[in-house]
Amino acid sequence: MEQTRFNAEANDDNKEVKRMKEIQEIQHMADHPQQSPETAFPAIIAEAEYVSRLSTILVETIEETKERISQIEYIFCSQLFPNFQSNSKRLRLIYSEGRNAAETS
């Protein structure tokens, strides 16, 4: 379990570095649009590329978030909730026994 979490964190770090590099490239492209003689509107093309890359980053971020939520849901459903449920039953039993003992005293 620890190794899986370590691998997931390392993978998240790599994705974060990649995302930061992409953002830097996008900012550089926006600041320095290509000036081609064939294109009449280099600023529009640069903006379109900028928006396209940002959209890609947004989609990747959403997908990563969905994966993390899925992992959290799995851990909750497979480990935390059953533990909570068994503790709750045990506490109800203890409470019931205590109440019965108090009533008989």
C-alpha positions in Angstrom: 0.0 0.0 0.0 2.8 2.4 0.9 4.7 1.5 -2.3 1.6 2.2 -4.4 1.1 5.6 -2.7 4.8 6.4 -3.2 4.6 5.5 -6.9 1.4 7.6 -7.3 3.0 10.6 -5.6 6.1 10.3 -7.8 3.9 10.0 -10.9 1.9 13.1 -9.7 5.2 15.0 -9.3 6.2 14.1 -12.8 2.9 15.2 -14.2 3.2 18.5 -12.2 6.6 19.1 -13.7 5.3 18.4 -17.2 2.3 20.6 -16.7 4.6 23.5 -15.4 6.8 23.1 -18.5 3.8 23.2 -20.8 2.5 26.4 -19.1 5.9 28.0 -19.5 6.0 27.1 -23.2 2.5 28.5 -23.6 3.4 31.7 -21.9 6.5 32.0 -24.1 4.4 31.4 -27.2 2.0 34.1 -26.1 4.7 36.5 -25.5 6.6 35.7 -28.7 4.1 34.9 -31.5 5.7 33.6 -34.7 6.0 36.2 -37.3 5.5 34.3 -40.6 5.1 36.2 -43.9 2.5 33.6 -44.9 0.2 34.4 -42.0 -1.7 37.6 -41.9 -2.7 37.3 -38.3 0.1 35.7 -36.2 -1.4 37.0 -33.0 -4.7 35.2 -33.6 -2.8 32.0 -34.4 -0.7 32.3 -31.2 -3.8 33.0 -29.1 -5.5 29.9 -30.6 -2.5 27.7 -29.8 -2.4 29.2 -26.3 -6.1 28.5 -25.7 -5.7 25.0 -27.2 -2.8 24.2 -24.9 -4.6 25.6 -21.9 -7.6 23.5 -22.7 -5.5 20.4 -22.9 -3.9 21.2 -19.5 -7.4 21.7 -18.1 -8.7 18.4 -19.4 -5.6 16.6 -18.0 -6.1 18.2 -14.7 -9.8 17.2 -14.6 -8.8 13.6 -15.5 -6.2 13.5 -12.7 -8.7 14.8 -10.3 -11.2 12.2 -11.3 -8.5 9.5 -10.8 -7.7 10.8 -7.3 -11.4 11.0 -6.3 -11.8 7.4 -7.5 -8.9 6.3 -5.4 -10.3 8.1 -2.3 -13.7 6.5 -3.0 -12.1 3.1 -3.2 -10.2 3.5 0.1 -13.3 4.8 1.8 -15.6 2.0 0.6 -13.1 -0.8 1.1 -11.4 0.2 4.3 -12.8 3.2 6.2 -16.5 2.7 6.0 -16.5 -1.0 7.0 -14.2 -0.2 9.9 -16.6 2.7 10.9 -19.6 0.4 10.5 -18.1 -2.4 12.7 -17.1 0.2 15.4 -20.6 1.6 15.3 -22.2 -1.8 15.8 -19.7 -2.5 18.7 -20.5 0.8 20.3 -24.3 0.2 20.0 -23.8 -3.2 21.7 -21.8 -1.6 24.5 -24.4 1.1 25.0 -27.2 -1.4 25.0 -25.5 -3.6 27.5 -24.8 -0.5 29.7 -28.4 0.6 29.5 -29.7 -2.8 30.4 -27.3 -3.0 33.3 -28.4 0.4 34.5 -32.1 -0.6 34.3 -31.6 -3.8 36.2 -29.6 -2.0 39.0 
